[in-house]
Amino acid sequence: MTSKIVSKNLNLWYGEKQALKNISLEIPEKKITALIGPSGCGKSTFIRCLNRMNDLVDKIRIEGEVFYDNNNIYEKDVDVVELRKRIGMVFQKPNPFPMSIYDNVAYGPRIHGMKNVDKIVERSLKDAALWEEVSDRLDHPALGLSGGQQQRLCIARTLAMRPDVILFDEPCSALDPISTGKIESLMETLKDNYTQVIVTHNMQQAARVSSFTAFFLLGELIEVGETKRIFEMPQMKSTEDYITGRFG
């Protein structure tokens, strides 16, 4: 099994507070890896290290290494804009731009001078399972879509940049069960072509969609393995307590 992203002894501080402690984790290629754990345990902080989103936060200090296709993304000569094209992110709350559905998806390709934008928009919306719902109103405001549609639009916007990896930071936490089901089905469809990492508080979701699961607690990686094994035979008591709801 090939690893697409590998972190080695990754540490991160917000000012004086250490949020990540020696995280060494391999993200397998073209699989879905779920990150679980209580609020404030470092899941979202970790996922934002994988495409250097934390660079945008003040008073951040990072030590350790993160390798993407065997290249350390924290080397000084790394093109961070190009990195974020290759490793896209979908956030917790849908964040469509205040423009048309079409222009949302076309925005990135236009900025980067990509050709055949019409085809890119159509393909991306189809890959995000949204084309049939919006193809006759591409000029309508994206903010007029439902929450679930907005989130799939944001996924389409990410797909338009032809990424290699997609990071999902609790993409369904603000959605109803039907919309959540559509996002989960979409992730399963995308698995053939993309490496995916999802941060989720939903144990059932992690069990449904992921091949591998990593349990974080207080900034540390406690346990990682195949999802079925983590949920049925966890090796660490804190993992078992969290999964079974006895945590705390």
Solvent accessible surface area in square Angstrom, and as a share of the most:
residue,aa,sasa,rsa
1,M,167,0.74
2,T,89,0.52
3,S,35,0.22
4,K,15,0.06
5,I,1,0.01
6,V,28,0.16
7,S,1,0.01
8,K,96,0.40
9,N,93,0.48
10,L,0,0.00
11,N,16,0.08
12,L,0,0.00
13,W,39,0.14
14,Y,77,0.29
15,G,36,0.34
16,E,172,0.77
17,K,145,0.62
18,Q,57,0.25
19,A,14,0.11
20,L,0,0.00
21,K,72,0.30
22,N,98,0.50
23,I,0,0.00
24,S,59,0.38
25,L,6,0.03
26,E,106,0.48
27,I,0,0.00
28,P,7,0.04
29,E,57,0.26
30,K,97,0.41
31,K,74,0.32
32,I,0,0.00
33,T,1,0.00
34,A,0,0.00
35,L,0,0.00
36,I,0,0.00
37,G,0,0.00
38,P,31,0.19
39,S,94,0.61
40,G,81,0.78
41,C,2,0.01
42,G,9,0.08
43,K,9,0.04
44,S,38,0.24
45,T,17,0.10
46,F,1,0.00
47,I,0,0.00
48,R,72,0.26
49,C,0,0.00
50,L,0,0.00
51,N,2,0.01
52,R,40,0.14
53,M,32,0.14
54,N,1,0.01
55,D,61,0.31
56,L,121,0.60
57,V,68,0.39
58,D,121,0.63
59,K,172,0.73
60,I,39,0.20
61,R,123,0.45
62,I,42,0.22
63,E,82,0.37
64,G,35,0.34
65,E,68,0.31
66,V,0,0.00
67,F,44,0.18
68,Y,26,0.10
69,D,63,0.33
70,N,139,0.71
71,N,102,0.52
72,N,24,0.12
73,I,4,0.02
74,Y,47,0.18
75,E,90,0.40
76,K,209,0.89
77,D,130,0.67
78,V,42,0.24
79,D,88,0.46
80,V,33,0.19
81,V,93,0.53
82,E,74,0.33
83,L,9,0.05
84,R,64,0.23
85,K,44,0.19
86,R,81,0.29
87,I,0,0.00
88,G,7,0.07
89,M,20,0.09
90,V,2,0.01
91,F,53,0.22
92,Q,76,0.34
93,K,142,0.60
94,P,31,0.20
95,N,65,0.33
96,P,13,0.08
97,F,64,0.27
98,P,116,0.73
99,M,63,0.28
100,S,20,0.13
101,I,0,0.00
102,Y,45,0.17
103,D,42,0.22
104,N,0,0.00
105,V,0,0.00
106,A,0,0.00
107,Y,92,0.35
108,G,13,0.13
109,P,1,0.00
110,R,124,0.45
111,I,107,0.54
112,H,71,0.32
113,G,58,0.56
114,M,40,0.18
115,K,169,0.72
116,N,101,0.52
117,V,28,0.16
118,D,98,0.51
119,K,145,0.61
120,I,2,0.01
121,V,1,0.01
122,E,61,0.27
123,R,88,0.32
124,S,0,0.00
125,L,0,0.00
126,K,104,0.44
127,D,54,0.28
128,A,0,0.00
129,A,57,0.44
130,L,0,0.00
131,W,55,0.19
132,E,164,0.73
133,E,59,0.27
134,V,0,0.00
135,S,43,0.28
136,D,128,0.66
137,R,68,0.25
138,L,35,0.17
139,D,114,0.59
140,H,88,0.39
141,P,92,0.58
142,A,0,0.00
143,L,102,0.51
144,G,63,0.60
145,L,9,0.05
146,S,62,0.40
147,G,38,0.36
148,G,5,0.05
149,Q,28,0.12
150,Q,28,0.13
151,Q,0,0.00
152,R,9,0.03
153,L,1,0.00
154,C,4,0.02
155,I,0,0.00
156,A,0,0.00
157,R,37,0.14
158,T,17,0.10
159,L,2,0.01
160,A,0,0.00
161,M,26,0.12
162,R,120,0.44
163,P,9,0.06
164,D,30,0.15
165,V,0,0.00
166,I,0,0.00
167,L,0,0.00
168,F,0,0.00
169,D,8,0.04
170,E,23,0.10
171,P,0,0.00
172,C,11,0.06
173,S,65,0.42
174,A,64,0.50
175,L,26,0.13
176,D,74,0.38
177,P,118,0.74
178,I,131,0.67
179,S,16,0.10
180,T,15,0.09
181,G,31,0.30
182,K,88,0.37
183,I,0,0.00
184,E,17,0.08
185,S,71,0.46
186,L,6,0.03
187,M,0,0.00
188,E,88,0.39
189,T,92,0.54
190,L,6,0.03
191,K,47,0.20
192,D,112,0.58
193,N,99,0.51
194,Y,29,0.11
195,T,1,0.00
196,Q,0,0.00
197,V,0,0.00
198,I,0,0.00
199,V,0,0.00
200,T,4,0.02
201,H,77,0.34
202,N,61,0.31
203,M,28,0.12
204,Q,117,0.52
205,Q,5,0.02
206,A,0,0.00
207,A,52,0.40
208,R,137,0.50
209,V,10,0.06
210,S,14,0.09
211,S,36,0.23
212,F,33,0.14
213,T,0,0.00
214,A,0,0.00
215,F,0,0.00
216,F,0,0.00
217,L,28,0.14
218,L,134,0.67
219,G,3,0.03
220,E,78,0.35
221,L,40,0.20
222,I,44,0.22
223,E,11,0.05
224,V,62,0.36
225,G,16,0.15
226,E,107,0.48
227,T,8,0.05
228,K,141,0.60
229,R,56,0.21
230,I,0,0.00
231,F,44,0.18
232,E,108,0.48
233,M,131,0.58
234,P,29,0.18
235,Q,135,0.60
236,M,93,0.41
237,K,147,0.62
238,S,31,0.20
239,T,0,0.00
240,E,68,0.30
241,D,21,0.11
242,Y,31,0.12
243,I,29,0.15
244,T,71,0.41
245,G,66,0.63
246,R,150,0.55
247,F,78,0.33
248,G,114,1.10
